[in-house]
Amino acid sequence: MRLVVDLNRCQGYAQCAFLAPDVFAMHGEEGLLYDPETDEAQREKLAQAAAACPVQAILVDSVETPAEAVSGER
């Protein structure tokens, strides 16, 4: 999964850090730190964090790996 946060839109409400602390962390009062390449196991928490963001600054996207990349075929 890929995670994108629009840091220009983020206002530092920290709802994401509260709901998914393994992925998001506040740095000071307004700085948000996050892991853009998250584990699939975090999907539910990330969905909750994205929904809870008052300014909708969080985008969670599935990254699909092509089958040939996994099997080594071309």
Gaussian input, Z-matrix of N, CA and C with variables (Angstrom, degrees):
# hf/3-21g

backbone

0 1
 N
 C     1     B1
 C     2     B2     1     A1
 N     3     B3     2     A2     1     D1
 C     4     B4     3     A3     2     D2
 C     5     B5     4     A4     3     D3
 N     6     B6     5     A5     4     D4
 C     7     B7     6     A6     5     D5
 C     8     B8     7     A7     6     D6
 N     9     B9     8     A8     7     D7
 C    10    B10     9     A9     8     D8
 C    11    B11    10    A10     9     D9
 N    12    B12    11    A11    10    D10
 C    13    B13    12    A12    11    D11
 C    14    B14    13    A13    12    D12
 N    15    B15    14    A14    13    D13
 C    16    B16    15    A15    14    D14
 C    17    B17    16    A16    15    D15
 N    18    B18    17    A17    16    D16
 C    19    B19    18    A18    17    D17
 C    20    B20    19    A19    18    D18
 N    21    B21    20    A20    19    D19
 C    22    B22    21    A21    20    D20
 C    23    B23    22    A22    21    D21
 N    24    B24    23    A23    22    D22
 C    25    B25    24    A24    23    D23
 C    26    B26    25    A25    24    D24
 N    27    B27    26    A26    25    D25
 C    28    B28    27    A27    26    D26
 C    29    B29    28    A28    27    D27
 N    30    B30    29    A29    28    D28
 C    31    B31    30    A30    29    D29
 C    32    B32    31    A31    30    D30
 N    33    B33    32    A32    31    D31
 C    34    B34    33    A33    32    D32
 C    35    B35    34    A34    33    D33
 N    36    B36    35    A35    34    D34
 C    37    B37    36    A36    35    D35
 C    38    B38    37    A37    36    D36
 N    39    B39    38    A38    37    D37
 C    40    B40    39    A39    38    D38
 C    41    B41    40    A40    39    D39
 N    42    B42    41    A41    40    D40
 C    43    B43    42    A42    41    D41
 C    44    B44    43    A43    42    D42
 N    45    B45    44    A44    43    D43
 C    46    B46    45    A45    44    D44
 C    47    B47    46    A46    45    D45
 N    48    B48    47    A47    46    D46
 C    49    B49    48    A48    47    D47
 C    50    B50    49    A49    48    D48
 N    51    B51    50    A50    49    D49
 C    52    B52    51    A51    50    D50
 C    53    B53    52    A52    51    D51
 N    54    B54    53    A53    52    D52
 C    55    B55    54    A54    53    D53
 C    56    B56    55    A55    54    D54
 N    57    B57    56    A56    55    D55
 C    58    B58    57    A57    56    D56
 C    59    B59    58    A58    57    D57
 N    60    B60    59    A59    58    D58
 C    61    B61    60    A60    59    D59
 C    62    B62    61    A61    60    D60
 N    63    B63    62    A62    61    D61
 C    64    B64    63    A63    62    D62
 C    65    B65    64    A64    63    D63
 N    66    B66    65    A65    64    D64
 C    67    B67    66    A66    65    D65
 C    68    B68    67    A67    66    D66
 N    69    B69    68    A68    67    D67
 C    70    B70    69    A69    68    D68
 C    71    B71    70    A70    69    D69
 N    72    B72    71    A71    70    D70
 C    73    B73    72    A72    71    D71
 C    74    B74    73    A73    72    D72
 N    75    B75    74    A74    73    D73
 C    76    B76    75    A75    74    D74
 C    77    B77    76    A76    75    D75
 N    78    B78    77    A77    76    D76
 C    79    B79    78    A78    77    D77
 C    80    B80    79    A79    78    D78
 N    81    B81    80    A80    79    D79
 C    82    B82    81    A81    80    D80
 C    83    B83    82    A82    81    D81
 N    84    B84    83    A83    82    D82
 C    85    B85    84    A84    83    D83
 C    86    B86    85    A85    84    D84
 N    87    B87    86    A86    85    D85
 C    88    B88    87    A87    86    D86
 C    89    B89    88    A88    87    D87
 N    90    B90    89    A89    88    D88
 C    91    B91    90    A90    89    D89
 C    92    B92    91    A91    90    D90
 N    93    B93    92    A92    91    D91
 C    94    B94    93    A93    92    D92
 C    95    B95    94    A94    93    D93
 N    96    B96    95    A95    94    D94
 C    97    B97    96    A96    95    D95
 C    98    B98    97    A97    96    D96
 N    99    B99    98    A98    97    D97
 C   100   B100    99    A99    98    D98
 C   101   B101   100   A100    99    D99
 N   102   B102   101   A101   100   D100
 C   103   B103   102   A102   101   D101
 C   104   B104   103   A103   102   D102
 N   105   B105   104   A104   103   D103
 C   106   B106   105   A105   104   D104
 C   107   B107   106   A106   105   D105
 N   108   B108   107   A107   106   D106
 C   109   B109   108   A108   107   D107
 C   110   B110   109   A109   108   D108
 N   111   B111   110   A110   109   D109
 C   112   B112   111   A111   110   D110
 C   113   B113   112   A112   111   D111
 N   114   B114   113   A113   112   D112
 C   115   B115   114   A114   113   D113
 C   116   B116   115   A115   114   D114
 N   117   B117   116   A116   115   D115
 C   118   B118   117   A117   116   D116
 C   119   B119   118   A118   117   D117
 N   120   B120   119   A119   118   D118
 C   121   B121   120   A120   119   D119
 C   122   B122   121   A121   120   D120
 N   123   B123   122   A122   121   D121
 C   124   B124   123   A123   122   D122
 C   125   B125   124   A124   123   D123
 N   126   B126   125   A125   124   D124
 C   127   B127   126   A126   125   D125
 C   128   B128   127   A127   126   D126
 N   129   B129   128   A128   127   D127
 C   130   B130   129   A129   128   D128
 C   131   B131   130   A130   129   D129
 N   132   B132   131   A131   130   D130
 C   133   B133   132   A132   131   D131
 C   134   B134   133   A133   132   D132
 N   135   B135   134   A134   133   D133
 C   136   B136   135   A135   134   D134
 C   137   B137   136   A136   135   D135
 N   138   B138   137   A137   136   D136
 C   139   B139   138   A138   137   D137
 C   140   B140   139   A139   138   D138
 N   141   B141   140   A140   139   D139
 C   142   B142   141   A141   140   D140
 C   143   B143   142   A142   141   D141
 N   144   B144   143   A143   142   D142
 C   145   B145   144   A144   143   D143
 C   146   B146   145   A145   144   D144
 N   147   B147   146   A146   145   D145
 C   148   B148   147   A147   146   D146
 C   149   B149   148   A148   147   D147
 N   150   B150   149   A149   148   D148
 C   151   B151   150   A150   149   D149
 C   152   B152   151   A151   150   D150
 N   153   B153   152   A152   151   D151
 C   154   B154   153   A153   152   D152
 C   155   B155   154   A154   153   D153
 N   156   B156   155   A155   154   D154
 C   157   B157   156   A156   155   D155
 C   158   B158   157   A157   156   D156
 N   159   B159   158   A158   157   D157
 C   160   B160   159   A159   158   D158
 C   161   B161   160   A160   159   D159
 N   162   B162   161   A161   160   D160
 C   163   B163   162   A162   161   D161
 C   164   B164   163   A163   162   D162
 N   165   B165   164   A164   163   D163
 C   166   B166   165   A165   164   D164
 C   167   B167   166   A166   165   D165
 N   168   B168   167   A167   166   D166
 C   169   B169   168   A168   167   D167
 C   170   B170   169   A169   168   D168
 N   171   B171   170   A170   169   D169
 C   172   B172   171   A171   170   D170
 C   173   B173   172   A172   171   D171
 N   174   B174   173   A173   172   D172
 C   175   B175   174   A174   173   D173
 C   176   B176   175   A175   174   D174
 N   177   B177   176   A176   175   D175
 C   178   B178   177   A177   176   D176
 C   179   B179   178   A178   177   D177
 N   180   B180   179   A179   178   D178
 C   181   B181   180   A180   179   D179
 C   182   B182   181   A181   180   D180
 N   183   B183   182   A182   181   D181
 C   184   B184   183   A183   182   D182
 C   185   B185   184   A184   183   D183
 N   186   B186   185   A185   184   D184
 C   187   B187   186   A186   185   D185
 C   188   B188   187   A187   186   D186
 N   189   B189   188   A188   187   D187
 C   190   B190   189   A189   188   D188
 C   191   B191   190   A190   189   D189
 N   192   B192   191   A191   190   D190
 C   193   B193   192   A192   191   D191
 C   194   B194   193   A193   192   D192
 N   195   B195   194   A194   193   D193
 C   196   B196   195   A195   194   D194
 C   197   B197   196   A196   195   D195
 N   198   B198   197   A197   196   D196
 C   199   B199   198   A198   197   D197
 C   200   B200   199   A199   198   D198
 N   201   B201   200   A200   199   D199
 C   202   B202   201   A201   200   D200
 C   203   B203   202   A202   201   D201
 N   204   B204   203   A203   202   D202
 C   205   B205   204   A204   203   D203
 C   206   B206   205   A205   204   D204
 N   207   B207   206   A206   205   D205
 C   208   B208   207   A207   206   D206
 C   209   B209   208   A208   207   D207
 N   210   B210   209   A209   208   D208
 C   211   B211   210   A210   209   D209
 C   212   B212   211   A211   210   D210
 N   213   B213   212   A212   211   D211
 C   214   B214   213   A213   212   D212
 C   215   B215   214   A214   213   D213
 N   216   B216   215   A215   214   D214
 C   217   B217   216   A216   215   D215
 C   218   B218   217   A217   216   D216
 N   219   B219   218   A218   217   D217
 C   220   B220   219   A219   218   D218
 C   221   B221   220   A220   219   D219

   B1=1.4439
   B2=1.5141
   B3=1.3043
   B4=1.4624
   B5=1.5190
   B6=1.2887
   B7=1.4528
   B8=1.5183
   B9=1.3258
   B10=1.4638
   B11=1.5154
   B12=1.3270
   B13=1.4554
   B14=1.5224
   B15=1.3168
   B16=1.4623
   B17=1.5287
   B18=1.3218
   B19=1.4622
   B20=1.5259
   B21=1.3237
   B22=1.4627
   B23=1.5235
   B24=1.3094
   B25=1.4677
   B26=1.5269
   B27=1.3286
   B28=1.4610
   B29=1.5333
   B30=1.3269
   B31=1.4653
   B32=1.5270
   B33=1.3446
   B34=1.4559
   B35=1.5140
   B36=1.3314
   B37=1.4689
   B38=1.5265
   B39=1.3233
   B40=1.4729
   B41=1.5227
   B42=1.3171
   B43=1.4556
   B44=1.5235
   B45=1.3262
   B46=1.4612
   B47=1.5333
   B48=1.3323
   B49=1.4689
   B50=1.5219
   B51=1.3141
   B52=1.4638
   B53=1.5273
   B54=1.3448
   B55=1.4648
   B56=1.5282
   B57=1.3207
   B58=1.4727
   B59=1.5313
   B60=1.3342
   B61=1.4710
   B62=1.5266
   B63=1.3319
   B64=1.4605
   B65=1.5230
   B66=1.3248
   B67=1.4615
   B68=1.5274
   B69=1.3263
   B70=1.4655
   B71=1.5233
   B72=1.3255
   B73=1.4625
   B74=1.5142
   B75=1.3138
   B76=1.4537
   B77=1.5233
   B78=1.3114
   B79=1.4559
   B80=1.5287
   B81=1.3078
   B82=1.4617
   B83=1.5196
   B84=1.3061
   B85=1.4620
   B86=1.5192
   B87=1.3335
   B88=1.4569
   B89=1.5210
   B90=1.3205
   B91=1.4583
   B92=1.5166
   B93=1.3169
   B94=1.4570
   B95=1.5188
   B96=1.3170
   B97=1.4588
   B98=1.5165
   B99=1.3357
   B100=1.4598
   B101=1.5101
   B102=1.3287
   B103=1.4619
   B104=1.5329
   B105=1.3479
   B106=1.4707
   B107=1.5273
   B108=1.3150
   B109=1.4713
   B110=1.5197
   B111=1.3061
   B112=1.4560
   B113=1.5177
   B114=1.2973
   B115=1.4544
   B116=1.5280
   B117=1.3047
   B118=1.4686
   B119=1.5368
   B120=1.3128
   B121=1.4667
   B122=1.5304
   B123=1.3200
   B124=1.4667
   B125=1.5287
   B126=1.3425
   B127=1.4690
   B128=1.5370
   B129=1.3177
   B130=1.4678
   B131=1.5284
   B132=1.3257
   B133=1.4628
   B134=1.5223
   B135=1.3339
   B136=1.4647
   B137=1.5224
   B138=1.3254
   B139=1.4621
   B140=1.5283
   B141=1.3172
   B142=1.4632
   B143=1.5277
   B144=1.3325
   B145=1.4622
   B146=1.5223
   B147=1.3289
   B148=1.4650
   B149=1.5287
   B150=1.3257
   B151=1.4662
   B152=1.5295
   B153=1.3239
   B154=1.4599
   B155=1.5225
   B156=1.3120
   B157=1.4661
   B158=1.5281
   B159=1.3327
   B160=1.4612
   B161=1.5266
   B162=1.3253
   B163=1.4723
   B164=1.5305
   B165=1.3452
   B166=1.4727
   B167=1.5367
   B168=1.3285
   B169=1.4625
   B170=1.5235
   B171=1.3338
   B172=1.4669
   B173=1.5213
   B174=1.3305
   B175=1.4599
   B176=1.5197
   B177=1.3251
   B178=1.4606
   B179=1.5109
   B180=1.3306
   B181=1.4554
   B182=1.5228
   B183=1.3163
   B184=1.4633
   B185=1.5196
   B186=1.2992
   B187=1.4625
   B188=1.5081
   B189=1.2969
   B190=1.4625
   B191=1.5211
   B192=1.3187
   B193=1.4585
   B194=1.5256
   B195=1.3335
   B196=1.4734
   B197=1.5241
   B198=1.3281
   B199=1.4479
   B200=1.5212
   B201=1.3437
   B202=1.4677
   B203=1.5315
   B204=1.3338
   B205=1.4638
   B206=1.5220
   B207=1.3151
   B208=1.4591
   B209=1.5241
   B210=1.3413
   B211=1.4595
   B212=1.5223
   B213=1.3362
   B214=1.4548
   B215=1.5105
   B216=1.3299
   B217=1.4690
   B218=1.5165
   B219=1.3264
   B220=1.4598
   B221=1.4787
   A1=109.90
   A2=113.82
   A3=119.47
   A4=108.46
   A5=115.58
   A6=122.61
   A7=108.52
   A8=116.31
   A9=121.37
   A10=107.90
   A11=115.89
   A12=121.25
   A13=107.78
   A14=116.07
   A15=121.12
   A16=106.63
   A17=115.93
   A18=120.81
   A19=112.05
   A20=118.42
   A21=120.84
   A22=110.95
   A23=116.24
   A24=122.05
   A25=111.66
   A26=117.53
   A27=122.51
   A28=110.35
   A29=115.20
   A30=121.42
   A31=112.62
   A32=117.42
   A33=120.82
   A34=114.89
   A35=118.15
   A36=121.00
   A37=111.85
   A38=118.00
   A39=125.07
   A40=114.71
   A41=118.57
   A42=120.52
   A43=110.53
   A44=117.16
   A45=121.42
   A46=111.04
   A47=116.95
   A48=120.97
   A49=110.92
   A50=117.07
   A51=121.29
   A52=110.76
   A53=116.93
   A54=121.13
   A55=113.91
   A56=117.99
   A57=121.45
   A58=109.50
   A59=117.05
   A60=120.40
   A61=114.42
   A62=118.21
   A63=120.21
   A64=111.95
   A65=116.88
   A66=121.54
   A67=111.45
   A68=117.52
   A69=122.67
   A70=110.87
   A71=115.86
   A72=121.19
   A73=108.24
   A74=115.46
   A75=119.96
   A76=108.69
   A77=115.36
   A78=122.81
   A79=106.16
   A80=115.85
   A81=119.47
   A82=110.01
   A83=116.64
   A84=121.71
   A85=113.16
   A86=118.11
   A87=119.82
   A88=115.17
   A89=119.23
   A90=121.27
   A91=111.71
   A92=116.00
   A93=120.97
   A94=110.00
   A95=116.07
   A96=122.39
   A97=107.41
   A98=117.16
   A99=120.29
   A100=110.48
   A101=115.09
   A102=122.43
   A103=107.31
   A104=118.97
   A105=120.41
   A106=114.09
   A107=118.17
   A108=121.84
   A109=108.02
   A110=116.43
   A111=120.74
   A112=111.77
   A113=114.95
   A114=122.81
   A115=110.42
   A116=116.56
   A117=122.82
   A118=111.48
   A119=117.18
   A120=121.53
   A121=111.80
   A122=117.26
   A123=121.72
   A124=113.20
   A125=117.83
   A126=121.73
   A127=113.02
   A128=118.06
   A129=120.77
   A130=111.13
   A131=116.87
   A132=120.09
   A133=111.22
   A134=116.94
   A135=120.12
   A136=111.52
   A137=116.88
   A138=120.34
   A139=109.91
   A140=117.29
   A141=121.23
   A142=110.72
   A143=116.23
   A144=120.74
   A145=111.05
   A146=117.39
   A147=121.34
   A148=110.27
   A149=116.96
   A150=120.70
   A151=111.83
   A152=117.10
   A153=121.32
   A154=113.36
   A155=118.19
   A156=120.89
   A157=109.83
   A158=118.14
   A159=120.88
   A160=114.30
   A161=116.93
   A162=120.08
   A163=112.35
   A164=116.38
   A165=122.22
   A166=111.71
   A167=116.24
   A168=122.02
   A169=113.07
   A170=118.26
   A171=121.82
   A172=110.43
   A173=115.49
   A174=122.10
   A175=108.45
   A176=116.84
   A177=122.71
   A178=106.92
   A179=116.48
   A180=121.88
   A181=109.57
   A182=116.56
   A183=120.57
   A184=108.75
   A185=116.15
   A186=121.30
   A187=107.15
   A188=115.74
   A189=121.07
   A190=108.92
   A191=117.03
   A192=122.11
   A193=108.06
   A194=117.81
   A195=119.29
   A196=110.90
   A197=116.54
   A198=121.97
   A199=112.66
   A200=116.37
   A201=118.57
   A202=111.66
   A203=117.71
   A204=120.46
   A205=110.57
   A206=116.96
   A207=121.30
   A208=110.42
   A209=116.77
   A210=120.37
   A211=112.94
   A212=117.08
   A213=119.85
   A214=113.41
   A215=118.07
   A216=121.84
   A217=109.68
   A218=115.18
   A219=121.25
   A220=110.23
   D1=149.39
   D2=177.64
   D3=-118.84
   D4=140.68
   D5=-177.46
   D6=-122.78
   D7=132.04
   D8=177.44
   D9=-128.77
   D10=132.49
   D11=175.87
   D12=-120.54
   D13=127.01
   D14=175.63
   D15=-79.17
   D16=97.64
   D17=-175.21
   D18=-70.96
   D19=-18.01
   D20=173.81
   D21=-74.06
   D22=-29.82
   D23=179.27
   D24=-85.83
   D25=-32.67
   D26=-177.25
   D27=-57.67
   D28=132.36
   D29=-179.76
   D30=-109.69
   D31=4.73
   D32=176.62
   D33=75.79
   D34=29.37
   D35=177.57
   D36=-68.99
   D37=-23.07
   D38=173.99
   D39=69.66
   D40=16.88
   D41=175.43
   D42=-62.26
   D43=-36.95
   D44=179.45
   D45=-64.63
   D46=-42.10
   D47=-179.91
   D48=-66.49
   D49=-31.07
   D50=177.68
   D51=-72.51
   D52=-41.81
   D53=-175.42
   D54=-83.92
   D55=-28.71
   D56=-179.08
   D57=-137.16
   D58=69.47
   D59=-175.11
   D60=-66.79
   D61=-17.69
   D62=177.32
   D63=-76.42
   D64=-14.68
   D65=-176.55
   D66=-112.16
   D67=-41.35
   D68=-175.22
   D69=-111.33
   D70=147.10
   D71=173.78
   D72=-150.10
   D73=142.87
   D74=176.81
   D75=-87.74
   D76=138.89
   D77=176.53
   D78=-115.52
   D79=101.37
   D80=-174.42
   D81=78.04
   D82=-151.87
   D83=-177.62
   D84=-81.79
   D85=-34.75
   D86=-172.18
   D87=-127.65
   D88=-9.32
   D89=-176.59
   D90=-84.78
   D91=127.58
   D92=179.67
   D93=-106.65
   D94=129.77
   D95=173.36
   D96=-110.13
   D97=141.44
   D98=178.95
   D99=-155.17
   D100=159.11
   D101=178.56
   D102=-96.32
   D103=111.62
   D104=-176.57
   D105=-70.80
   D106=-21.98
   D107=177.91
   D108=-109.36
   D109=94.67
   D110=-174.95
   D111=-101.59
   D112=160.10
   D113=-179.69
   D114=-78.46
   D115=146.93
   D116=179.38
   D117=-57.20
   D118=-28.54
   D119=-179.76
   D120=-64.25
   D121=-18.88
   D122=-179.63
   D123=-89.07
   D124=0.93
   D125=-172.51
   D126=-52.40
   D127=-48.98
   D128=-176.43
   D129=-64.50
   D130=-44.74
   D131=179.23
   D132=-64.44
   D133=-38.40
   D134=178.49
   D135=-66.62
   D136=-38.85
   D137=177.67
   D138=-63.19
   D139=-40.99
   D140=177.91
   D141=-64.97
   D142=-43.11
   D143=-179.89
   D144=-63.99
   D145=-43.01
   D146=179.51
   D147=-63.93
   D148=-41.57
   D149=179.87
   D150=-68.10
   D151=-31.44
   D152=-177.55
   D153=-82.06
   D154=-13.34
   D155=-178.23
   D156=-66.03
   D157=117.16
   D158=-176.58
   D159=-62.81
   D160=-24.62
   D161=-178.27
   D162=-110.32
   D163=8.45
   D164=177.41
   D165=52.43
   D166=50.50
   D167=-178.12
   D168=-91.37
   D169=-4.09
   D170=-173.45
   D171=-108.65
   D172=129.95
   D173=175.53
   D174=-121.49
   D175=124.10
   D176=177.23
   D177=-108.72
   D178=125.95
   D179=-175.29
   D180=-129.04
   D181=136.41
   D182=174.43
   D183=-80.73
   D184=135.81
   D185=176.47
   D186=-108.72
   D187=115.26
   D188=-178.67
   D189=-94.18
   D190=130.52
   D191=176.79
   D192=-92.19
   D193=125.05
   D194=178.81
   D195=-58.00
   D196=144.96
   D197=-176.87
   D198=-58.92
   D199=-36.57
   D200=-179.29
   D201=-67.97
   D202=-27.80
   D203=177.57
   D204=-70.43
   D205=-33.11
   D206=-179.61
   D207=-76.16
   D208=-43.78
   D209=-175.84
   D210=-86.81
   D211=-14.60
   D212=-178.73
   D213=86.56
   D214=3.69
   D215=179.94
   D216=-84.35
   D217=160.14
   D218=175.93
   D219=-128.06

